[in-house]
Structures are given as C-alpha cells and as structure tokens.
C-alpha cells in the first residue's frame, strides 16, 4: 500500500483485523519507481481486462497472460525521468514538518 490515508479508516482496520492472513506492507514515501508499476497495471487493465467478462480466475489469468505475450515483442522499457539528486531532494522535502494552517 502507498501512504495515502484511504486505507487507514476504521472500516478498513476492522476488516484487516478480521482477516489476519492479510498482511499490509507500506511502500516508502516518494517511491516514484512504483508509479511505473502502477502504470503497467493500468495498461493491462485498459487493454486486456476492461469491460471483459471472466467466468473464472483461470479465464482472467489467461487474458492477462495473452496480453503480456502479445505485448512483449513490441515492449519498451519504462524509464524514470528523475535523476537521483531530484529524488533525494523530494525525500528531504517530505521529511520537513508541515507548516500549520
């Protein structure tokens, strides 16, 4: 999970307590490389499964695998456009206590 507060509600916490096999792992703040992972999942959703009808997990899995197999020959790398100094500056900025409003 990211550090967004939507998953910190009372309802979500109660659900998690009722499902002890589910473990929550938080990603680091400013983990911009994860945006690329989210982008990949968004592409799969839009191009492979959006508005699809899947009668089983097997059908869903087959659709995703077929998409990946078809896209691999024309795949290009996702590249981060930020250099290390910019990323470190963002991390340092996020550690600064917020000014009260």
Rosetta blueprint (number, residue, H / E / L):
1 X L
2 X L
3 X L
4 X L
5 X H
6 X H
7 X H
8 X H
9 X L
10 X H
11 X H
12 X H
13 X H
14 X H
15 X H
16 X H
17 X H
18 X H
19 X L
20 X L
21 X L
22 X L
23 X L
24 X L
25 X L
26 X L
27 X L
28 X L
29 X L
30 X L
31 X L
32 X L
33 X H
34 X H
35 X H
36 X H
37 X H
38 X H
39 X H
40 X H
41 X H
42 X H
43 X H
44 X H
45 X H
46 X H
47 X H
48 X H
49 X H
50 X L
51 X L
52 X L
53 X L
54 X L
55 X L
56 X L
57 X H
58 X H
59 X H
60 X H
61 X H
62 X H
63 X H
64 X H
65 X H
66 X H
67 X H
68 X H
69 X H
70 X H
71 X H
72 X H
73 X L
74 X L
75 X L
76 X L
77 X L
78 X L
79 X L
80 X L
81 X L
82 X L
83 X L
84 X H
85 X H
86 X H
87 X H
88 X H
89 X H
90 X H
91 X H
92 X H
93 X H
94 X H
95 X H
96 X L
97 X L
98 X L
99 X L
100 X L
101 X L
